[in-house]
């Protein structure tokens, strides 16, 4: 175990996210007392977001505890702050968007997932 500069605060966020997810998995939609589908969907989206937040907090703690190198926290932080657009090799626009895949214990640096260029839809030709 390394880190420690923030007393492993990421662990509380991570625990909350996984406990919330477990509770939602136990919810039966046919139960008349179950929460609405809208609430369930909102909570599931929050679970995904909190996992990214916990991953960024973990990365920051490891950098500030000198277990990771300088700037190693940047990708995880960007994943929380939103999508990251970059240039398209086809049309030259900045339409290729990368987002982080799901994070979790033992998977603190989830892979980037690349979507087709929003400008040219991957055709390489600007509209
Ligand atoms: Zn393009």
Backbone and ligand atoms as CSV (ligand in chain L), in Angstrom:
chain,resi,resn,atom,element,x,y,z
A,1,UNK,N,N,0.857,-1.197,0.000
A,1,UNK,CA,C,0.000,0.000,0.000
A,1,UNK,C,C,0.885,1.237,0.000
A,2,UNK,N,N,0.579,2.141,-0.913
A,2,UNK,CA,C,1.288,3.404,-0.942
A,2,UNK,C,C,0.274,4.527,-0.782
A,3,UNK,N,N,0.634,5.719,-1.238
A,3,UNK,CA,C,-0.262,6.847,-1.063
A,3,UNK,C,C,-0.223,7.317,0.375
A,4,UNK,N,N,-1.312,7.917,0.829
A,4,UNK,CA,C,-1.404,8.331,2.220
A,4,UNK,C,C,-1.441,9.823,2.438
A,5,UNK,N,N,-1.078,10.596,1.390
A,5,UNK,CA,C,-1.023,12.042,1.593
A,5,UNK,C,C,-2.410,12.653,1.806
A,6,UNK,N,N,-3.462,11.951,1.456
A,6,UNK,CA,C,-4.827,12.424,1.716
A,6,UNK,C,C,-5.592,11.404,2.558
A,7,UNK,N,N,-4.863,10.590,3.271
A,7,UNK,CA,C,-5.465,9.593,4.162
A,7,UNK,C,C,-6.453,8.683,3.415
A,8,UNK,N,N,-6.136,8.381,2.154
A,8,UNK,CA,C,-6.913,7.442,1.333
A,8,UNK,C,C,-8.381,7.857,1.199
A,9,UNK,N,N,-8.591,9.152,1.032
A,9,UNK,CA,C,-9.963,9.666,0.917
A,9,UNK,C,C,-10.687,9.054,-0.279
A,10,UNK,N,N,-9.951,8.705,-1.332
A,10,UNK,CA,C,-10.582,8.110,-2.509
A,10,UNK,C,C,-11.333,6.828,-2.148
A,11,UNK,N,N,-10.842,6.127,-1.106
A,11,UNK,CA,C,-11.454,4.852,-0.731
A,11,UNK,C,C,-12.894,5.016,-0.266
A,12,UNK,N,N,-13.189,6.132,0.415
A,12,UNK,CA,C,-14.561,6.382,0.895
A,12,UNK,C,C,-15.490,6.612,-0.293
A,13,UNK,N,N,-15.015,7.387,-1.261
A,13,UNK,CA,C,-15.832,7.646,-2.456
A,13,UNK,C,C,-16.041,6.346,-3.222
A,14,UNK,N,N,-14.961,5.583,-3.354
A,14,UNK,CA,C,-15.044,4.308,-4.071
A,14,UNK,C,C,-15.995,3.334,-3.360
A,15,UNK,N,N,-15.890,3.269,-2.041
A,15,UNK,CA,C,-16.774,2.378,-1.277
A,15,UNK,C,C,-18.230,2.777,-1.468
A,16,UNK,N,N,-18.499,4.082,-1.428
A,16,UNK,CA,C,-19.865,4.567,-1.612
A,16,UNK,C,C,-20.386,4.158,-2.982
A,17,UNK,N,N,-19.555,4.354,-4.008
A,17,UNK,CA,C,-19.987,4.037,-5.375
A,17,UNK,C,C,-20.329,2.555,-5.511
A,18,UNK,N,N,-19.478,1.701,-4.977
A,18,UNK,CA,C,-19.727,0.263,-5.148
A,18,UNK,C,C,-20.881,-0.219,-4.279
A,19,UNK,N,N,-21.065,0.396,-3.094
A,19,UNK,CA,C,-22.200,0.009,-2.256
A,19,UNK,C,C,-23.505,0.456,-2.900
A,20,UNK,N,N,-23.508,1.654,-3.442
A,20,UNK,CA,C,-24.695,2.142,-4.149
A,20,UNK,C,C,-25.017,1.233,-5.330
A,21,UNK,N,N,-23.992,0.841,-6.065
A,21,UNK,CA,C,-24.199,-0.046,-7.210
A,21,UNK,C,C,-24.772,-1.395,-6.760
A,22,UNK,N,N,-24.227,-1.933,-5.693
A,22,UNK,CA,C,-24.736,-3.211,-5.163
A,22,UNK,C,C,-26.202,-3.079,-4.755
A,23,UNK,N,N,-26.544,-1.984,-4.098
A,23,UNK,CA,C,-27.929,-1.774,-3.671
A,23,UNK,C,C,-28.865,-1.672,-4.866
A,24,UNK,N,N,-28.408,-1.025,-5.916
A,24,UNK,CA,C,-29.253,-0.881,-7.115
A,24,UNK,C,C,-29.442,-2.227,-7.797
A,25,UNK,N,N,-28.419,-3.068,-7.758
A,25,UNK,CA,C,-28.550,-4.393,-8.370
A,25,UNK,C,C,-29.593,-5.224,-7.634
A,26,UNK,N,N,-29.786,-4.939,-6.341
A,26,UNK,CA,C,-30.778,-5.679,-5.571
A,26,UNK,C,C,-32.193,-5.168,-5.754
A,27,UNK,N,N,-32.354,-4.037,-6.434
A,27,UNK,CA,C,-33.677,-3.438,-6.627
A,27,UNK,C,C,-34.447,-4.180,-7.709
A,28,UNK,N,N,-35.666,-4.534,-7.399
A,28,UNK,CA,C,-36.505,-5.175,-8.414
A,28,UNK,C,C,-37.472,-4.135,-8.957
A,29,UNK,N,N,-37.460,-3.985,-10.266
A,29,UNK,CA,C,-38.293,-2.944,-10.878
A,29,UNK,C,C,-39.776,-3.252,-10.729
A,30,UNK,N,N,-40.140,-4.557,-10.586
A,30,UNK,CA,C,-41.561,-4.900,-10.441
A,30,UNK,C,C,-42.064,-4.663,-9.018
A,31,UNK,N,N,-41.137,-4.376,-8.086
A,31,UNK,CA,C,-41.523,-4.070,-6.702
A,31,UNK,C,C,-42.241,-2.717,-6.681
A,32,UNK,N,N,-43.510,-2.685,-6.171
A,32,UNK,CA,C,-44.243,-1.401,-6.174
A,32,UNK,C,C,-43.558,-0.329,-5.339
A,33,UNK,N,N,-42.722,-0.749,-4.384
A,33,UNK,CA,C,-42.015,0.228,-3.553
A,33,UNK,C,C,-40.645,0.595,-4.112
A,34,UNK,N,N,-40.315,0.013,-5.252
A,34,UNK,CA,C,-39.004,0.295,-5.837
A,34,UNK,C,C,-38.938,1.747,-6.307
A,35,UNK,N,N,-37.752,2.250,-6.407
A,35,UNK,CA,C,-37.595,3.628,-6.895
A,35,UNK,C,C,-37.960,3.692,-8.370
A,36,UNK,N,N,-38.230,4.887,-8.833
A,36,UNK,CA,C,-38.622,5.072,-10.235
A,36,UNK,C,C,-37.463,4.717,-11.154
A,37,UNK,N,N,-37.778,4.332,-12.396
A,37,UNK,CA,C,-36.703,4.066,-13.358
A,37,UNK,C,C,-35.788,5.280,-13.551
A,38,UNK,N,N,-36.386,6.487,-13.431
A,38,UNK,CA,C,-35.584,7.697,-13.606
A,38,UNK,C,C,-34.553,7.825,-12.479
A,39,UNK,N,N,-35.007,7.544,-11.254
A,39,UNK,CA,C,-34.080,7.638,-10.114
A,39,UNK,C,C,-33.006,6.570,-10.226
A,40,UNK,N,N,-33.411,5.381,-10.641
A,40,UNK,CA,C,-32.445,4.284,-10.783
A,40,UNK,C,C,-31.389,4.646,-11.830
A,41,UNK,N,N,-31.844,5.187,-12.966
A,41,UNK,CA,C,-30.917,5.572,-14.024
A,41,UNK,C,C,-29.964,6.676,-13.551
A,42,UNK,N,N,-30.529,7.669,-12.840
A,42,UNK,CA,C,-29.702,8.774,-12.347
A,42,UNK,C,C,-28.641,8.244,-11.379
A,43,UNK,N,N,-29.043,7.313,-10.508
A,43,UNK,CA,C,-28.080,6.776,-9.541
A,43,UNK,C,C,-27.001,5.943,-10.222
A,44,UNK,N,N,-27.406,5.177,-11.234
A,44,UNK,CA,C,-26.408,4.377,-11.951
A,44,UNK,C,C,-25.395,5.268,-12.662
A,45,UNK,N,N,-25.877,6.384,-13.222
A,45,UNK,CA,C,-24.956,7.329,-13.865
A,45,UNK,C,C,-24.016,7.955,-12.837
A,46,UNK,N,N,-24.558,8.218,-11.646
A,46,UNK,CA,C,-23.719,8.780,-10.585
A,46,UNK,C,C,-22.646,7.768,-10.169
A,47,UNK,N,N,-23.018,6.492,-10.106
A,47,UNK,CA,C,-22.041,5.446,-9.762
A,47,UNK,C,C,-20.857,5.513,-10.728
A,48,UNK,N,N,-21.145,5.577,-12.027
A,48,UNK,CA,C,-20.078,5.626,-13.032
A,48,UNK,C,C,-19.210,6.864,-12.831
A,49,UNK,N,N,-19.862,8.006,-12.528
A,49,UNK,CA,C,-19.123,9.249,-12.328
A,49,UNK,C,C,-18.248,9.162,-11.079
A,50,UNK,N,N,-18.810,8.631,-10.007
A,50,UNK,CA,C,-18.053,8.553,-8.754
A,50,UNK,C,C,-16.842,7.640,-8.879
A,51,UNK,N,N,-16.960,6.594,-9.699
A,51,UNK,CA,C,-15.805,5.719,-9.914
A,51,UNK,C,C,-14.671,6.494,-10.595
A,52,UNK,N,N,-15.031,7.377,-11.515
A,52,UNK,CA,C,-14.008,8.206,-12.156
A,52,UNK,C,C,-13.419,9.207,-11.162
A,53,UNK,N,N,-14.274,9.778,-10.312
A,53,UNK,CA,C,-13.792,10.718,-9.289
A,53,UNK,C,C,-12.822,10.008,-8.351
A,54,UNK,N,N,-13.194,8.807,-7.918
A,54,UNK,CA,C,-12.323,8.051,-7.008
A,54,UNK,C,C,-10.989,7.739,-7.687
A,55,UNK,N,N,-11.039,7.435,-8.975
A,55,UNK,CA,C,-9.817,7.138,-9.715
A,55,UNK,C,C,-8.906,8.365,-9.769
A,56,UNK,N,N,-9.494,9.549,-9.990
A,56,UNK,CA,C,-8.702,10.786,-10.033
A,56,UNK,C,C,-8.129,11.108,-8.659
A,57,UNK,N,N,-8.947,10.910,-7.616
A,57,UNK,CA,C,-8.465,11.166,-6.254
A,57,UNK,C,C,-7.304,10.226,-5.922
A,58,UNK,N,N,-7.437,8.983,-6.341
A,58,UNK,CA,C,-6.367,7.997,-6.118
A,58,UNK,C,C,-5.084,8.433,-6.822
A,59,UNK,N,N,-5.210,8.867,-8.076
A,59,UNK,CA,C,-4.033,9.274,-8.844
A,59,UNK,C,C,-3.348,10.478,-8.195
A,60,UNK,N,N,-4.149,11.458,-7.758
A,60,UNK,CA,C,-3.583,12.648,-7.107
A,60,UNK,C,C,-2.856,12.250,-5.818
A,61,UNK,N,N,-3.491,11.380,-5.051
A,61,UNK,CA,C,-2.866,10.959,-3.790
A,61,UNK,C,C,-1.540,10.247,-4.058
A,62,UNK,N,N,-1.506,9.425,-5.100
A,62,UNK,CA,C,-0.276,8.683,-5.393
A,62,UNK,C,C,0.818,9.623,-5.913
A,63,UNK,N,N,0.444,10.636,-6.708
A,63,UNK,CA,C,1.433,11.613,-7.179
A,63,UNK,C,C,1.974,12.412,-5.991
A,64,UNK,N,N,1.068,12.891,-5.143
A,64,UNK,CA,C,1.492,13.743,-4.029
A,64,UNK,C,C,2.225,12.959,-2.950
A,65,UNK,N,N,2.118,11.638,-2.988
A,65,UNK,CA,C,2.886,10.800,-2.066
A,65,UNK,C,C,4.156,10.267,-2.735
A,66,UNK,N,N,4.432,10.791,-3.951
A,66,UNK,CA,C,5.640,10.438,-4.697
A,66,UNK,C,C,5.689,8.952,-5.099
A,67,UNK,N,N,4.522,8.324,-5.252
A,67,UNK,CA,C,4.465,6.957,-5.754
A,67,UNK,C,C,4.269,6.941,-7.264
A,68,UNK,N,N,3.653,8.000,-7.795
A,68,UNK,CA,C,3.550,8.207,-9.236
A,68,UNK,C,C,4.417,9.421,-9.578
A,69,UNK,N,N,4.760,9.550,-10.858
A,69,UNK,CA,C,5.560,10.682,-11.282
A,69,UNK,C,C,4.727,11.943,-11.467
A,70,UNK,N,N,5.403,13.082,-11.637
A,70,UNK,CA,C,4.698,14.339,-11.882
A,70,UNK,C,C,3.793,14.225,-13.113
A,71,UNK,N,N,2.634,14.811,-13.056
A,71,UNK,CA,C,1.650,14.856,-14.144
A,71,UNK,C,C,0.929,13.534,-14.383
A,72,UNK,N,N,1.269,12.486,-13.650
A,72,UNK,CA,C,0.600,11.202,-13.876
A,72,UNK,C,C,-0.890,11.235,-13.547
A,73,UNK,N,N,-1.310,12.262,-12.791
A,73,UNK,CA,C,-2.716,12.342,-12.417
A,73,UNK,C,C,-3.581,12.995,-13.501
A,74,UNK,N,N,-2.944,13.623,-14.484
A,74,UNK,CA,C,-3.687,14.445,-15.447
A,74,UNK,C,C,-4.751,13.644,-16.218
A,75,UNK,N,N,-4.432,12.454,-16.772
A,75,UNK,CA,C,-5.478,11.735,-17.522
A,75,UNK,C,C,-6.711,11.410,-16.676
A,76,UNK,N,N,-6.494,10.989,-15.429
A,76,UNK,CA,C,-7.641,10.632,-14.577
A,76,UNK,C,C,-8.472,11.862,-14.243
A,77,UNK,N,N,-7.814,13.012,-14.064
A,77,UNK,CA,C,-8.553,14.244,-13.786
A,77,UNK,C,C,-9.353,14.661,-15.008
A,78,UNK,N,N,-8.727,14.581,-16.180
A,78,UNK,CA,C,-9.445,14.950,-17.405
A,78,UNK,C,C,-10.650,14.051,-17.630
A,79,UNK,N,N,-10.533,12.790,-17.234
A,79,UNK,CA,C,-11.653,11.864,-17.412
A,79,UNK,C,C,-12.854,12.302,-16.579
A,80,UNK,N,N,-12.594,12.914,-15.423
A,80,UNK,CA,C,-13.691,13.399,-14.587
A,80,UNK,C,C,-14.264,14.680,-15.171
A,81,UNK,N,N,-13.365,15.559,-15.617
A,81,UNK,CA,C,-13.806,16.878,-16.063
A,81,UNK,C,C,-14.580,16.811,-17.364
A,82,UNK,N,N,-14.428,15.724,-18.089
A,82,UNK,CA,C,-15.218,15.597,-19.298
A,82,UNK,C,C,-14.459,14.904,-20.392
A,83,UNK,N,N,-15.038,14.945,-21.536
A,83,UNK,CA,C,-14.437,14.289,-22.677
A,83,UNK,C,C,-13.236,15.094,-23.145
A,84,UNK,N,N,-12.353,14.421,-23.762
A,84,UNK,CA,C,-11.175,15.092,-24.282
A,84,UNK,C,C,-11.170,14.969,-25.796
A,85,UNK,N,N,-11.285,16.111,-26.459
A,85,UNK,CA,C,-11.286,16.105,-27.913
A,85,UNK,C,C,-9.861,16.232,-28.426
A,86,UNK,N,N,-9.585,15.594,-29.516
A,86,UNK,CA,C,-8.269,15.748,-30.125
A,86,UNK,C,C,-8.441,15.741,-31.639
A,87,UNK,N,N,-7.373,16.014,-32.324
A,87,UNK,CA,C,-7.427,16.146,-33.764
A,87,UNK,C,C,-7.765,14.849,-34.463
A,88,UNK,N,N,-8.437,14.974,-35.617
A,88,UNK,CA,C,-8.787,13.832,-36.447
A,88,UNK,C,C,-7.755,13.734,-37.572
A,89,UNK,N,N,-7.188,12.554,-37.747
A,89,UNK,CA,C,-6.193,12.370,-38.789
A,89,UNK,C,C,-6.793,12.436,-40.187
A,90,UNK,N,N,-8.117,12.274,-40.291
A,90,UNK,CA,C,-8.772,12.279,-41.593
A,90,UNK,C,C,-9.121,13.676,-42.060
A,91,UNK,N,N,-10.050,14.329,-41.363
A,91,UNK,CA,C,-10.557,15.627,-41.817
A,91,UNK,C,C,-9.772,16.793,-41.235
A,92,UNK,N,N,-8.944,16.532,-40.218
A,92,UNK,CA,C,-8.160,17.610,-39.627
A,92,UNK,C,C,-8.902,18.384,-38.559
A,93,UNK,N,N,-10.169,18.099,-38.366
A,93,UNK,CA,C,-10.929,18.773,-37.307
A,93,UNK,C,C,-10.586,18.193,-35.947
A,94,UNK,N,N,-11.125,18.828,-34.882
A,94,UNK,CA,C,-10.883,18.322,-33.527
A,94,UNK,C,C,-12.091,17.519,-33.060
A,95,UNK,N,N,-12.501,16.561,-33.878
A,95,UNK,CA,C,-13.757,15.861,-33.602
A,95,UNK,C,C,-13.628,14.502,-32.959
A,96,UNK,N,N,-12.398,14.007,-32.784
A,96,UNK,CA,C,-12.245,12.689,-32.162
A,96,UNK,C,C,-12.297,12.867,-30.651
A,97,UNK,N,N,-13.200,12.143,-30.016
A,97,UNK,CA,C,-13.403,12.295,-28.583
A,97,UNK,C,C,-12.973,11.016,-27.871
A,98,UNK,N,N,-12.195,11.205,-26.825
A,98,UNK,CA,C,-11.760,10.066,-26.020
A,98,UNK,C,C,-12.356,10.191,-24.635
A,99,UNK,N,N,-12.889,9.116,-24.136
A,99,UNK,CA,C,-13.385,9.083,-22.773
A,99,UNK,C,C,-12.790,7.866,-22.080
A,100,UNK,N,N,-12.787,7.919,-20.771
A,100,UNK,CA,C,-12.244,6.816,-19.994
A,100,UNK,C,C,-13.269,5.706,-19.857
A,101,UNK,N,N,-12.795,4.477,-19.916
A,101,UNK,CA,C,-13.634,3.339,-19.607
A,101,UNK,C,C,-13.867,3.279,-18.104
A,102,UNK,N,N,-14.640,2.286,-17.637
A,102,UNK,CA,C,-14.946,2.210,-16.212
A,102,UNK,C,C,-13.716,1.921,-15.364
A,103,UNK,N,N,-13.707,2.514,-14.171
A,103,UNK,CA,C,-12.618,2.297,-13.225
A,103,UNK,C,C,-13.109,1.436,-12.073
A,104,UNK,N,N,-12.195,0.922,-11.338
A,104,UNK,CA,C,-12.570,0.134,-10.170
A,104,UNK,C,C,-11.338,-0.380,-9.467
A,105,UNK,N,N,-11.515,-1.120,-8.376
A,105,UNK,CA,C,-10.359,-1.655,-7.644
A,105,UNK,C,C,-9.478,-2.500,-8.565
A,106,UNK,N,N,-8.197,-2.265,-8.531
A,106,UNK,CA,C,-7.281,-3.005,-9.383
A,106,UNK,C,C,-7.290,-2.515,-10.811
A,107,UNK,N,N,-8.097,-1.515,-11.086
A,107,UNK,CA,C,-8.214,-0.976,-12.443
A,107,UNK,C,C,-8.269,0.541,-12.344
A,108,UNK,N,N,-7.244,1.124,-11.702
A,108,UNK,CA,C,-7.275,2.561,-11.427
A,108,UNK,C,C,-6.964,3.393,-12.651
A,109,UNK,N,N,-6.424,2.776,-13.670
A,109,UNK,CA,C,-6.130,3.529,-14.880
A,109,UNK,C,C,-6.851,2.882,-16.046
A,110,UNK,N,N,-8.178,3.062,-16.103
A,110,UNK,CA,C,-8.948,2.423,-17.161
A,110,UNK,C,C,-8.538,2.945,-18.533
A,111,UNK,N,N,-8.720,2.155,-19.558
A,111,UNK,CA,C,-8.278,2.551,-20.893
A,111,UNK,C,C,-9.129,3.688,-21.460
A,112,UNK,N,N,-8.506,4.466,-22.353
A,112,UNK,CA,C,-9.263,5.469,-23.086
A,112,UNK,C,C,-10.087,4.764,-24.156
A,113,UNK,N,N,-11.301,5.233,-24.338
A,113,UNK,CA,C,-12.168,4.697,-25.375
A,113,UNK,C,C,-12.377,5.807,-26.408
A,114,UNK,N,N,-12.063,5.509,-27.637
A,114,UNK,CA,C,-12.113,6.527,-28.692
A,114,UNK,C,C,-13.395,6.382,-29.497
A,115,UNK,N,N,-14.075,7.499,-29.720
A,115,UNK,CA,C,-15.289,7.472,-30.540
A,115,UNK,C,C,-14.961,8.009,-31.931
A,116,UNK,N,N,-15.796,7.667,-32.934
A,116,UNK,CA,C,-15.550,8.207,-34.278
A,116,UNK,C,C,-15.575,9.732,-34.270
A,117,UNK,N,N,-14.847,10.324,-35.185
A,117,UNK,CA,C,-14.787,11.787,-35.299
A,117,UNK,C,C,-16.191,12.368,-35.434
A,118,UNK,N,N,-16.487,13.375,-34.585
A,118,UNK,CA,C,-17.809,13.999,-34.630
A,118,UNK,C,C,-17.950,14.936,-35.823
A,119,UNK,N,N,-16.833,15.322,-36.407
A,119,UNK,CA,C,-16.886,16.240,-37.547
A,119,UNK,C,C,-17.179,15.476,-38.845
A,120,UNK,N,N,-16.460,14.387,-39.062
A,120,UNK,CA,C,-16.590,13.681,-40.346
A,120,UNK,C,C,-17.167,12.270,-40.196
A,121,UNK,N,N,-17.519,11.891,-38.966
A,121,UNK,CA,C,-18.055,10.562,-38.670
A,121,UNK,C,C,-17.098,9.453,-39.080
A,122,UNK,N,N,-15.814,9.764,-39.146
A,122,UNK,CA,C,-14.825,8.760,-39.484
A,122,UNK,C,C,-14.558,8.624,-40.977
A,123,UNK,N,N,-15.278,9.416,-41.797
A,123,UNK,CA,C,-15.087,9.309,-43.257
A,123,UNK,C,C,-13.789,9.984,-43.697
A,124,UNK,N,N,-13.271,10.907,-42.859
A,124,UNK,CA,C,-12.066,11.629,-43.227
A,124,UNK,C,C,-12.330,12.850,-44.091
A,125,UNK,N,N,-13.598,13.079,-44.418
A,125,UNK,CA,C,-13.958,14.216,-45.270
A,125,UNK,C,C,-14.814,15.187,-44.465
A,126,UNK,N,N,-14.364,16.424,-44.335
A,126,UNK,CA,C,-15.129,17.439,-43.619
A,126,UNK,C,C,-16.400,17.769,-44.389
A,127,UNK,N,N,-17.516,17.926,-43.706
A,127,UNK,CA,C,-18.780,18.245,-44.393
A,127,UNK,C,C,-18.785,19.651,-44.973
L,1,ZN,ZN,ZN,-12.704,13.757,-38.827
